[in-house]
Amino acid sequence: MKQPQVSQQNEPEAPRLAPRGRGAAFNPSGRFEPRHLIPDPEALAREPAPYRLPTTIVEEHARSALARNNSPDIPFTFSLNPYRGCEHGCAYCYARPYHEYLGFSAGLDFETKIVVKRNIAHLLEQTLRRPSWKPQPIALSGATDPYQPLERQLQLTRACLEVLLRYRNPVVIVTKNALIRRDLDLLTEMARRELVFVWISVTSLQEEITACLEPRTARPALRLRTIETLSQAGIPVGVLAAPVIPGLTDEELPAILKAATHAGARWAGYTVLRLPGAVRTIFLDALQRHFPNRYNRVIRRLKAIRGPSLNDTAPGRRLHGAGKEAELLAQLFMLSCRRLGLNHTPPVLRTDHFCRPGNQRSLFEQTDGRPSAPYHPDSL
């Protein structure tokens, strides 16, 4: 058997069939790695990709709980990320390139080597106890899903919610996993104090699309039931159509908003697909394997919105793109929201309830926090 050749050229690893339950089919070389392996095609033919790939937990002793956002397009300043990498395996995930900073690949490594911050809740409490902390909404999370499958076992997200509730600090949660229903006890109490807002992400209503491009996420019907459960519990909930994939899921946008509204969503937002770095190779490979008849159409439509790179990150265009097709999509979204009564008023989170447990002065002090709307739907 031939051994893999070592190369210093910046060429992607040859694609192969994705293991069961994984979105990527291979590990593209990291942009920070001077060398990578090029598998021998004959060896790959004799030894196909493994049917299953286990998830490996990588421990990180984090030094800080919050990440600061400096992008003018993102409507929050601080985010809380208990995990790096995500078992959901969404082929289009914009967070995949972040794994390359850790020496991993944005491909299968991103889905199978999950970095966990076991001390995240302790660090969060340390941050909220500091006199310099000004109460404000925190995004949970800004990168990978806080309710990915490992959360069922590790409960890092739940531990963070317990801290946030104890300090009365507001939080905005974005997830596509029904596991969030496990924490209804905490979320209901936070909602009673106007401390929480939840976005449920719905990319498509078609199980075929979600099964192929989002292999380990909750299926569309279950996400809608999750919206219903949260809404009935009095928890403010919105639907986030993200990402809209031009040429594949854009035609579903009105149906997604209608189904979510009937389930109890009162707010809506959307983003348009963009393909940074290695995500381009991974997503286009998945698109070619699963939806070859849509491949050229998606590329053509995406270029019209994102340009030749398929990744426009300029301020004002990062979330929704630019051009006539982007404008038509924005109009479709706004008209659908208006017809369904979505985004009638912005969601409000309270910061004036913030307190530091054990601090006697906090019983008498007034914080400088004011009610705020950190995720106005117009910004999504």
C-alpha positions as CSV (number, residue, x, y, z in Angstrom):
1,M,0.0,0.0,0.0
2,K,1.3,3.4,-0.9
3,Q,1.8,5.9,1.9
4,P,0.2,9.3,1.7
5,Q,2.5,11.9,0.1
6,V,3.6,15.0,2.0
7,S,3.0,18.2,0.2
8,Q,3.5,21.9,0.8
9,Q,1.1,22.9,-1.9
10,N,-2.1,24.5,-0.8
11,E,-4.4,21.9,-2.3
12,P,-7.5,20.5,-0.6
13,E,-7.7,16.8,0.3
14,A,-9.5,14.7,-2.1
15,P,-13.2,14.4,-1.2
16,R,-14.8,11.1,-0.1
17,L,-18.2,10.0,1.0
18,A,-19.2,11.5,4.3
19,P,-19.3,9.2,7.3
20,R,-22.8,8.6,8.7
21,G,-24.2,11.7,10.5
22,R,-21.5,14.0,9.4
23,G,-21.9,17.0,7.1
24,A,-18.3,17.2,5.7
25,A,-16.9,14.4,3.7
26,F,-13.2,15.2,4.3
27,N,-10.7,17.4,6.1
28,P,-9.4,20.2,4.0
29,S,-6.0,21.4,4.9
30,G,-5.8,24.2,7.5
31,R,-4.7,27.7,6.2
32,F,-2.1,27.9,9.0
33,E,-0.6,24.5,8.3
34,P,2.6,24.5,6.0
35,R,2.1,20.8,5.2
36,H,-0.8,18.4,4.7
37,L,-1.4,14.9,3.5
38,I,-2.7,14.0,0.1
39,P,-4.3,10.6,0.2
40,D,-3.4,8.1,-2.4
41,P,-6.5,7.6,-4.6
42,E,-5.9,3.9,-5.0
43,A,-5.7,3.5,-1.2
44,L,-9.0,5.4,-0.8
45,A,-10.7,3.1,-3.3
46,R,-9.6,0.1,-1.3
47,E,-10.3,1.6,2.1
48,P,-13.4,3.8,1.9
49,A,-14.2,6.4,4.6
50,P,-15.3,4.8,7.9
51,Y,-19.1,4.4,8.3
52,R,-19.0,6.2,11.6
53,L,-16.6,8.7,13.2
54,P,-16.8,9.1,17.0
55,T,-16.8,12.4,18.7
56,T,-13.7,13.3,20.7
57,I,-13.9,15.8,23.6
58,V,-10.9,18.2,23.8
59,E,-10.6,19.9,27.1
60,E,-9.8,23.7,27.2
61,H,-9.0,25.5,30.4
62,A,-10.5,28.8,29.3
63,R,-9.2,32.1,30.7
64,S,-12.2,34.2,29.9
65,A,-15.9,33.6,29.5
66,L,-17.0,36.2,27.0
67,A,-15.8,37.1,23.5
68,R,-16.2,40.7,22.3
69,N,-17.7,41.4,18.9
70,N,-16.5,44.4,16.9
71,S,-18.6,44.0,13.8
72,P,-21.1,46.7,13.1
73,D,-23.4,44.2,11.5
74,I,-23.8,42.0,14.6
75,P,-26.3,43.3,17.2
76,F,-24.5,42.3,20.4
77,T,-21.2,43.2,22.1
78,F,-20.5,40.0,24.1
79,S,-21.0,36.4,23.3
80,L,-20.7,33.2,25.4
81,N,-19.5,30.1,23.7
82,P,-19.3,26.9,25.9
83,Y,-18.1,24.8,22.9
84,R,-15.7,25.2,20.0
85,G,-16.7,23.0,17.0
86,C,-20.2,21.6,16.6
87,E,-21.6,18.1,16.3
88,H,-24.5,19.4,14.3
89,G,-22.2,19.2,11.2
90,C,-24.0,21.9,9.2
91,A,-22.1,22.0,5.8
92,Y,-22.5,25.7,5.5
93,C,-21.5,26.7,9.1
94,Y,-19.5,30.0,9.0
95,A,-17.8,29.0,12.3
96,R,-15.9,26.1,10.7
97,P,-12.7,28.2,9.9
98,Y,-12.3,29.1,13.6
99,H,-11.2,25.5,14.2
100,E,-8.2,26.1,12.1
101,Y,-6.8,28.5,14.8
102,L,-6.7,25.4,17.1
103,G,-4.6,23.3,14.6
104,F,-7.7,21.4,13.4
105,S,-9.4,21.2,10.1
106,A,-12.6,23.0,9.3
107,G,-14.0,19.8,7.9
108,L,-14.6,16.6,9.8
109,D,-12.4,17.8,12.7
110,F,-14.9,20.6,13.3
111,E,-17.7,18.1,13.8
112,T,-15.8,15.4,15.6
113,K,-13.2,17.2,17.8
114,I,-15.3,19.4,20.1
115,V,-13.4,21.7,22.4
116,V,-15.3,22.1,25.7
117,K,-14.8,24.8,28.4
118,R,-15.7,23.0,31.6
119,N,-14.9,26.1,33.7
120,I,-17.1,28.4,31.6
121,A,-19.8,29.0,34.2
122,H,-17.3,29.8,36.9
123,L,-15.5,32.3,34.6
124,L,-18.9,33.8,33.7
125,E,-19.7,34.4,37.4
126,Q,-16.3,36.0,37.9
127,T,-17.0,38.4,35.0
128,L,-20.5,39.3,36.3
129,R,-19.1,39.9,39.8
130,R,-16.6,42.5,38.7
131,P,-17.6,46.1,39.4
132,S,-16.6,47.0,35.9
133,W,-19.2,44.8,34.3
134,K,-22.2,46.8,33.0
135,P,-25.3,44.7,32.7
136,Q,-26.1,44.1,29.1
137,P,-27.5,41.2,26.9
138,I,-25.1,38.4,26.2
139,A,-25.5,36.2,23.1
140,L,-25.5,32.5,23.7
141,S,-23.7,31.8,21.5
142,G,-22.0,33.8,18.8
143,A,-20.5,30.9,17.0
144,T,-21.5,27.2,17.6
145,D,-24.8,26.0,18.9
146,P,-25.0,26.0,22.7
147,Y,-27.5,23.1,22.6
148,Q,-25.5,20.7,20.4
149,P,-25.7,17.0,21.3
150,L,-22.8,17.1,23.8
151,E,-24.8,19.5,25.9
152,R,-27.2,16.7,26.9
153,Q,-24.3,15.1,28.8
154,L,-22.1,18.1,29.9
155,Q,-24.8,20.7,30.7
156,L,-22.4,23.6,30.3
157,T,-25.1,25.8,28.7
158,R,-27.5,25.1,31.6
159,A,-24.8,26.0,34.1
160,C,-24.3,29.3,32.4
161,L,-28.0,30.0,32.4
162,E,-28.1,29.3,36.1
163,V,-25.4,32.0,36.6
164,L,-27.2,34.5,34.4
165,L,-30.5,34.0,36.2
166,R,-28.8,34.4,39.6
167,Y,-27.3,37.7,38.5
168,R,-30.4,38.8,36.6
169,N,-28.3,39.4,33.4
170,P,-30.3,39.1,30.1
171,V,-29.4,36.6,27.4
172,V,-30.3,36.0,23.8
173,I,-30.1,32.3,22.7
174,V,-29.8,31.1,19.2
175,T,-30.3,27.3,18.5
176,K,-31.7,24.8,16.1
177,N,-31.8,22.0,18.7
178,A,-34.9,20.9,20.6
179,L,-32.7,20.2,23.6
180,I,-33.4,23.7,24.8
181,R,-36.8,22.4,26.1
182,R,-34.9,20.7,28.8
183,D,-34.2,24.1,30.4
184,L,-37.8,25.3,30.5
185,D,-37.6,25.7,34.3
186,L,-34.8,28.3,34.0
187,L,-36.1,29.9,30.8
188,T,-39.6,30.4,32.2
189,E,-38.2,32.1,35.3
190,M,-36.0,34.3,33.2
191,A,-38.9,35.2,30.9
192,R,-41.0,36.2,33.9
193,R,-38.3,38.8,34.7
194,E,-37.8,39.7,31.0
195,L,-34.3,38.3,30.9
196,V,-34.4,36.0,27.9
197,F,-35.2,35.9,24.2
198,V,-34.8,32.8,22.0
199,W,-34.2,32.5,18.3
200,I,-35.0,29.1,16.8
201,S,-33.1,28.7,13.5
202,V,-35.0,27.1,10.6
203,T,-33.2,26.6,7.3
204,S,-35.7,24.6,5.5
205,L,-39.0,22.8,6.1
206,Q,-37.9,19.9,3.9
207,E,-36.4,16.9,5.9
208,E,-34.3,15.9,2.9
209,I,-32.4,19.2,3.0
210,T,-31.9,19.3,6.7
211,A,-30.8,15.6,6.9
212,C,-28.2,16.2,4.2
213,L,-26.9,19.7,5.1
214,E,-27.6,19.7,8.9
215,P,-27.2,16.0,9.8
216,R,-27.3,16.1,13.6
217,T,-29.9,18.9,14.1
218,A,-33.5,18.6,15.1
219,R,-35.7,18.1,12.0
220,P,-38.0,20.9,10.9
221,A,-41.2,19.6,12.5
222,L,-39.4,19.3,15.8
223,R,-38.1,22.8,15.6
224,L,-41.6,24.1,15.0
225,R,-42.8,22.2,18.0
226,T,-40.0,23.7,20.0
227,I,-41.2,27.2,19.1
228,E,-44.7,26.2,20.2
229,T,-43.4,24.8,23.5
230,L,-41.4,27.9,24.3
231,S,-44.2,30.3,23.3
232,Q,-46.8,28.4,25.4
233,A,-44.4,28.7,28.3
234,G,-44.4,32.5,28.0
235,I,-40.9,32.7,26.6
236,P,-40.3,35.3,23.9
237,V,-39.4,33.4,20.7
238,G,-38.6,34.2,17.1
239,V,-37.7,32.3,14.0
240,L,-34.4,32.9,12.3
241,A,-34.4,31.7,8.7
242,A,-30.6,31.2,8.5
243,P,-29.0,30.8,6.2
244,V,-31.2,31.3,3.2
245,I,-29.6,29.3,0.4
246,P,-30.3,31.1,-2.9
247,G,-31.5,28.5,-5.5
248,L,-32.3,25.9,-2.8
249,T,-34.2,27.2,0.1
250,D,-35.0,30.9,-0.7
251,E,-38.4,29.9,-2.2
252,E,-39.3,28.5,1.2
253,L,-38.9,31.7,3.1
254,P,-42.6,32.7,3.2
255,A,-43.6,29.1,4.2
256,I,-41.0,29.1,7.0
257,L,-42.2,32.4,8.4
258,K,-45.9,31.2,8.2
259,A,-45.3,27.9,9.9
260,A,-43.2,29.5,12.7
261,T,-45.9,32.2,13.2
262,H,-48.6,29.5,13.6
263,A,-46.3,27.8,16.1
264,G,-46.1,30.9,18.2
265,A,-43.1,33.0,16.9
266,R,-43.7,36.7,17.1
267,W,-40.4,37.8,15.6
268,A,-38.4,36.8,12.5
269,G,-35.0,37.5,11.0
270,Y,-32.9,36.0,8.2
271,T,-29.4,35.8,6.9
272,V,-28.1,34.8,3.4
273,L,-25.5,32.1,2.9
274,R,-21.9,33.1,2.7
275,L,-18.9,30.8,2.3
276,P,-15.8,31.9,4.1
277,G,-12.5,30.1,3.7
278,A,-12.7,26.3,3.7
279,V,-16.5,26.5,4.1
280,R,-16.7,27.1,0.4
281,T,-15.0,23.7,-0.4
282,I,-17.0,21.8,2.2
283,F,-20.4,23.2,1.3
284,L,-20.0,23.0,-2.5
285,D,-18.8,19.4,-2.1
286,A,-21.9,18.6,0.0
287,L,-24.2,20.4,-2.5
288,Q,-22.7,18.4,-5.4
289,R,-23.2,15.1,-3.6
290,H,-26.7,15.7,-2.3
291,F,-28.3,18.1,-4.8
292,P,-26.3,17.9,-8.1
293,N,-29.3,19.2,-10.1
294,R,-29.3,22.4,-8.0
295,Y,-25.6,23.0,-8.0
296,N,-25.2,25.4,-10.9
297,R,-28.3,27.3,-9.9
298,V,-27.1,27.8,-6.4
299,I,-23.7,29.0,-7.6
300,R,-25.2,31.4,-10.1
301,R,-27.7,32.9,-7.6
302,L,-25.1,33.1,-4.8
303,K,-22.6,34.9,-7.0
304,A,-25.3,37.5,-7.8
305,I,-25.7,38.2,-4.1
306,R,-22.2,37.6,-2.7
307,G,-19.9,38.2,-5.7
308,P,-17.3,35.8,-7.2
309,S,-15.9,34.8,-3.8
310,L,-19.3,33.8,-2.5
311,N,-18.3,35.6,0.7
312,D,-19.1,39.3,1.0
313,T,-18.2,40.5,4.5
314,A,-18.4,44.2,3.9
315,P,-20.3,46.2,6.5
316,G,-23.9,46.4,5.6
317,R,-23.7,43.4,3.3
318,R,-22.4,40.7,5.6
319,L,-25.8,39.4,6.7
320,H,-28.0,39.9,3.7
321,G,-25.7,40.4,0.7
322,A,-26.2,43.0,-2.0
323,G,-27.6,43.5,-5.5
324,K,-31.0,43.1,-7.1
325,E,-31.5,39.5,-5.9
326,A,-30.7,40.5,-2.4
327,E,-33.2,43.4,-2.6
328,L,-35.9,41.1,-3.9
329,L,-35.3,38.7,-1.0
330,A,-35.4,41.5,1.5
331,Q,-38.7,42.7,0.1
332,L,-40.1,39.1,0.2
333,F,-39.1,38.9,3.8
334,M,-40.6,42.2,4.8
335,L,-43.9,41.6,3.0
336,S,-44.2,38.2,4.6
337,C,-43.6,39.6,8.0
338,R,-46.1,42.4,7.5
339,R,-48.7,39.9,6.3
340,L,-48.1,37.6,9.3
341,G,-47.9,40.3,11.9
342,L,-44.3,39.5,12.8
343,N,-41.8,42.1,14.2
344,H,-44.7,44.3,15.3
345,T,-42.8,45.5,18.3
346,P,-39.1,44.8,19.1
347,P,-38.2,42.2,21.8
348,V,-37.3,43.9,25.1
349,L,-34.8,42.6,27.6
350,R,-34.4,44.2,31.0
351,T,-31.0,45.2,32.5
352,D,-32.3,47.1,35.5
353,H,-32.9,43.9,37.4
354,F,-29.2,43.1,37.5
355,C,-27.8,42.3,41.0
356,R,-24.7,40.7,42.5
357,P,-25.7,38.0,45.0
358,G,-24.1,38.4,48.4
359,N,-23.4,42.1,47.8
360,Q,-25.4,44.0,50.5
361,R,-25.1,47.2,48.6
362,S,-26.9,45.7,45.6
363,L,-30.1,45.6,47.7
364,F,-30.2,49.4,47.7
365,E,-28.2,50.4,44.6
366,Q,-29.8,51.2,41.2
367,T,-27.8,49.9,38.3
368,D,-27.4,52.1,35.2
369,G,-29.0,49.4,33.1
370,R,-32.1,50.2,31.1
371,P,-34.5,48.1,29.1
372,S,-33.0,47.3,25.8
373,A,-33.8,45.6,22.5
374,P,-30.4,44.0,21.5
375,Y,-31.8,42.0,18.6
376,H,-34.1,44.3,16.8
377,P,-35.4,42.1,13.8
378,D,-34.5,44.8,11.3
379,S,-30.8,44.1,12.1
380,L,-31.1,40.5,11.0
